[in-house]
């Protein structure tokens, strides 16, 4: 075989999370569902037949896949480059960016106290 396999990002390789269309509850594969005794790591497709949304009791057919929510974006070989921010999840990157902006703004306002 001379065909190259298509490279996938880590977010594409991570198991997808599913969101309830009725109430917005997100089933996260890595957390499972403690209320229904579903252990962490249980894929959505492997949930017990009687499982329902813990918030609104909707059946699994009311859920839609939203992809992996807490996986680093990018390709595996690129995660070691840069200043270490390549391994951060999107939420962690947002916190770093907007937290840095907030700290910079506070320092800027503190300059008014010098005068």
C-alpha positions, 0 to 999 in steps of 0.5 A: 500500500502506497497510500498515506493515512490521513493524519488526525488531530488529538481532538479527533482521536479523543472520544466525543462528548454528547450534549442533551438537546433538551436541557444542555447536560453534557455527558463526558466520556472521561467522567462517566455518570456517578449518579447512574453508576457509569464508570469513567471512560464509558463511551456514549455508545456503550451506556446501559440500555436504561440510561437517561439524562441525569438532569431531565431524564431524556433518552440517549436518542435526544443527545447530539455529539459535540466532539471532544471538549477537553483535548489539546488541538493540533497534531501529536508531533507538534505538541512539544514545540513552542513554550508549552502552550501546545498541550493546553486545552482550549479552555486553558488557552482562553484562561491564559490569554484573557487572564493575562489581559486582565492582569495587564489591564490592572497593572495599567490602571495601577500606573494612575496611582503613581501620579 
